[in-house]
Amino acid sequence: MPQYVKFETPQETYEKIKVLLSKVSKGGKIKAGVNEVTKVVERGQAKFVVMAEDVSPEELLMHMPVLCKEKKAVYAYLPTKKELGESTGLKISASCIAVTDEGNLAKDLEQLKKQLSELGK
C-alpha cells in the first residue's frame, strides 16, 4: 500500500464511489489532476476528493491527505488511475479528482462521506 493511502477501502465502498462519480460527472462539476485538485482543496471548494492508489511516484500525492484533513475535505481512494478516469467519464486516466459541485446528489454524497469518515479514523 502506498504511503499516501491512509486507510483500507472495502470493495463495496469502491463501487459506491464509482457510481457516485459517474452520476456527478453528468450533473455536477469535477476537477481532475493533482495541480487542479490541490488548488480547489486549498481554496476550500472541494466537496469530495478521490485519489488513485497506483500513482507513481508516490510523492505526487503525499500532500493530498494532509491537505484534505486541514481543509476538512473528505477523501477516498480507488485502486487504479484508469478506474478513476473511467468512472468520471474522462477519456484518460486520472491520478486524483475533486468534486466541486455535486449537483442534485448532495444526499448521496453525505451518506458516502459519513461512511468514509468512519474508515479514516
N, C-alpha and C positions, 0 to 999 in steps of 0.2 A: 504494500500500500504506500503511495507517495506521501511525503511528509506534509503536504498541504491538505490532505484528506484527514479531517478531524474526527469523523465518525463513520461507522459502517452503516450503509443504507440497505434495508431489506429489499428484496426483489419486487414485492408488491408496491412499495413506495416508488421504485423506479418507474413502474408502469403508470402510476398516478401522475408523476411528474411529466412523463412524456405526453399523456393525454391532455393535461392542463396546458402544456406548452403549445401543443398543436391547436388547441382552441384559442389560446391567447394570440397566436400568430395570425389568426383570421380576424380577430376583433379588437386587439389591443396593440400596444407598442412594445417592441423589443429592440434592445441594443446588443450587438454582437462584437466579440473581440475584446482582448484584455484591456487595451487602451480606452475604448469607449465605455466598457463596463466600469473600469476604475473611475472614470470621470463622473458617471451618473451616481455611483455609490458615494463618492466624495461630496457631491452636491446634495445628497440626501434624497435623490429622485428614484432610487431603485426600490421597488416593492419586493422583489424576489430575485435572487441570483442563483444560477446553476453553472457548475464547473464540470468539465470532463476530468475523469480520473487518469487518463492516459496522456496527459500533456508532457512534452519533453522539450526542453529541460524543465524540471520541476520548479525552478526558480521563477519562471514566468508567473506562476500563480501563488507563490509563497505568501505574498502580502494580502491576498484577497480575503481569506477567512478572518484575519485580524482586522482588516478594514471594515468588513461587513459587521463584525461584532461591535466595533467602535461606533459605527453609524446606525446600529440596530436594524440592519437589513438581514432578513432570513436568507440562508443559503443552503444549497443541496448539491448533490453530485449525480452525474450519470456516468456509466462505465467508459464510454468512448466519445471522442470528438465527433465521429460520424453520426452516432445516435443523437447527439445534441443538435447537430446541424439539421438532420432529417426531421426531428420532432418539432423544430421551429419553422420548417418549410424552406430552409436555406438550401441552395444547391451545392454548397460546400460544407465541410466540417467546421466546427466552431469550438474553441477551447473554453469559452465561457460566454454566457448571455445574461442580460438583466432585463426583467420585465419592469417597464416604467409606467405602463398604464394597462391594467388588467381588463379593461372594457367592462362587460357585464358579468365577469367571472369572479367578482370580489369574494363572494361567499365560498366558492370552491378553493380559492387561494388561501383564505383564512383557515379553513379546515386543514389544508396541507401544511400551512405554517405552524399550526399547533402540533401536529404530528412530528414535524422536523425539529421543533424546539425541544421536544422530549428526547429525541435522538441525540441532539447536540449537547445535552447536559452531562 
